[in-house]
């Protein structure tokens, strides 16, 4: 059964971010460690550390509004200090099997776009630190 995205939310540092139009990620990958020996005819591997990937948000912004203010403040602070990991939660619509993805992430990119005949948008990229908890 297909589930629509209507009603999904993204929370960053305990604040629900408004005007989100898309969320991409997380994208989990596992490092591999080669365990092949000289008497093997096929390469063998074991799993290594897990990288929980990144989250990318596309949001509509009003330069005078508050929807993107949390991210703008965080990005402005990078002039004097590196960003720190913040708690994040993706909340799925109530009909979804997994209700939330919770994780800690560091903002790595904030990009605005002012296309002709369109909304002002921002794309925010967050690098996940640690595991994603699915509840």
N, C-alpha and C positions, 0 to 999 in steps of 0.2 A: 504494500500500500504506500503510495506516495504521500509525503507530508510537505506542505508548503512552508516557506520560511517566514511567513507573516507571524509576528509576535516574538521573533528571536531578538535577544538583546546582547550587548557587550558591556561588561562592567570593567572599569579600569581604576584601580586604587579606590575601591568602594563607591565609585560614581558611575551610574549608568550613562553611557555615551549616547547622545541623541543623534538623529539623522543618519544612522548607519545604512548604507545601501548595499554593501556586500562585505562578507567575511570570508577569507581564504585561509586554510590551514586548520589545525596543525598538520605537519607532514613529518611523520616519524621515520627515522632511518637508523640502521644499526651498523656500526663499524665491523669489519671482519678481520680476523687475525689468521694468517696463513699458518697451518700446522702440517703442511706437506713435508714428508721426509724423502730421502733418496730412494727408498724402496717402494714408494707409492707410484702408481701409474696415473692416478687422478689427483688433482689438488684437493686438499681438505682444509676446512675452515671451522673456526668457532666464532660465536658472536662476541663482540666487544661492547664498548659503551654505546648507549642509546642517545641519539640526538633528537629531541622533540620538535625540532624545526622552528618555523616562524609562523606568525600570524600576520596577515595583511588586511587592513580595514580600508574601505573606501567610504568616506562620509561627505555629506553636503555641509558646507560651512557658510556662515555669515561672519565676515570679518569683525563685526560689532557684536556678535552673539556669543553664547557661552558653550555651544555644543563641542567645539574643538579646543576650548580654553585649557582644559586639563593637559592635553598633548602639547599645545603651544607653550604653556608654562614650563613643562618638562624639557622641551626642546630648547627654549631660551636659556634654561639653567645650564646647558652644556657649555656655555661660554666660560663658565668658571669651575665646573666639576662634571665628571662623567655621570651619566644617568645611572640610577639604581633600579634594581628589579622591583616591580610592583605586582600586587595580586590582581589577577584577571579572571573573569568568568564569562564563558559563552553560555547563555541560557537558550535552550531550544524551545520551540513551541510545545505546549503541553501534550500534544499527541505523539511526540517523538519518544522513542524507546529510551535513549540516553538524555536525561534532562539537562545536565550541565557538563561542561569541560572546565576544570579549574586548574590554574597554573600561575607561575610567577614568570614575568617577562620584562625585558629591558627594551625601551624604545631605541631603534637603530636608524630610523628614517622617518622624516616628515616632509611630504612634498605637496604643494598646492598646485592646482590647475585652474586656469581661467579660460575655458574654451569659448569660442564664439557661439552665440545662440544656445547656451547650455548653462547649467548650474555651476557655481564655484564649488570645487571639490578638493578634498585632501586625501592623500593615500598615506597611511601610517603603517610602518613595519615594526613588529616587535619580535625579538629573539627570545624564545622560551628558555628558561633556566630551570633545569630539573625535569621532573615528570609531570605529565598531564593526568589529573585525576578525573575519571569519568564516573559520574554519579547519576 
